[in-house]
Amino acid sequence: MKNIGPGELKKLINRKEVILVDVRNDNEIAKGMIEKALHVPLASIGAWLETQNADRHYIFYCHVGVRSGTAGLLAEGYQFNNIYNLVGGVLAWHQAGYEFTQK
C-alpha cells in the first residue's frame, strides 16, 4: 500500500483505471465526498473486495486516514497490488483547498 497526499490524489483521480473509495460511515458522507468516489463503508469492504478486479488501482480514504489504511491492508490480504491510502483523509483534502460533492 502506498500512502499519498491530496495533491497526488488530485492527479490520480481522473485516470480511468483508478477507483476512489470512501470508507466512512453514512452520517459522515452526508457532509460531502470527494468527487467520483464510491461509498463503501469499512464494515462492508471485505464483501465488496470479493467482487472487484484485483488488477485495478484502488484509492481508499476516510476522515483522517486510519480506517482507509485498514481498508488498504484488507485489500492487500485479498492479493490486490495497486492500493493507495489518502494520508490525512478528507481533513487533509479540505486543508489543501479541494472541494467536496454531495452523494
C-alpha positions, 0 to 999 in steps of 0.5 A, spaced: 500 500 500 502 506 498 500 512 502 499 519 498 497 526 499 491 530 496 495 533 491 497 526 488 490 524 489 488 530 485 492 527 479 490 520 480 483 521 480 481 522 473 485 516 470 480 511 468 483 505 471 483 508 478 477 507 483 476 512 489 473 509 495 470 512 501 470 508 507 466 512 512 460 511 515 453 514 512 452 520 517 459 522 515 458 522 507 452 526 508 457 532 509 460 531 502 465 526 498 470 527 494 468 527 487 467 520 483 468 516 489 464 510 491 461 509 498 463 503 501 463 503 508 469 499 512 464 494 515 462 492 508 469 492 504 471 485 505 464 483 501 465 488 496 473 486 495 470 479 493 467 482 487 472 487 484 478 486 479 484 485 483 488 488 477 485 495 478 488 501 482 484 502 488 484 509 492 481 508 499 480 514 504 476 516 510 476 522 515 483 522 517 486 516 514 486 510 519 480 506 517 482 507 509 489 504 511 485 498 514 481 498 508 488 498 504 491 492 508 484 488 507 485 489 500 492 487 500 490 480 504 485 479 498 492 479 493 490 486 490 497 490 488 495 497 486 492 500 493 493 507 495 491 510 502 489 518 502 494 520 508 490 525 512 483 523 509 478 528 507 481 533 513 487 533 509 483 534 502 479 540 505 486 543 508 489 543 501 483 547 498 479 541 494 472 541 494 467 536 496 460 533 492 454 531 495 452 523 494 
